[in-house]
Amino acid sequence: MTIRNKYSLIGLTALLISIAVFFFSRKDEHEGKIYLHAVAIQTPNGWGYNILTDEKIYIRQEYMPGIPGKQGFKTAEDALMVGNLVVKRISSNQMPMITQRDLDSLGLLKK
């Protein structure tokens, strides 16, 4: 074995060991995180939304929050707008409460 082949073999071995160490020492960047998303649901009173995590229901909202009574959203898009706001608030470590002011700012309350 020539000196050049010997150093090439040592270099290749060191490269493979470095790759293996890097690969096995990586931490999963998603470990410990919860991913949420909103989906619209049809209800007897119109539309609502579910907030899902790992495809399991985390929050089920069948009525417009912040409104007295059992009034559903008029469209699936309206329900998703509010559901996505809830997801955004939870992701930002805020309370997921929706108020009449929130609904008004989204254009969901007609005067």
Secondary structure as UniProt FT lines:
FT   HELIX           3..25
FT   TURN            29..32
FT   STRAND          36..43
FT   TURN            44..45
FT   STRAND          46..53
FT   TURN            54..55
FT   STRAND          56..61
FT   TURN            65..66
FT   HELIX           76..91
FT   TURN            92..93
FT   HELIX           100..105
FT   TURN            106..107
//
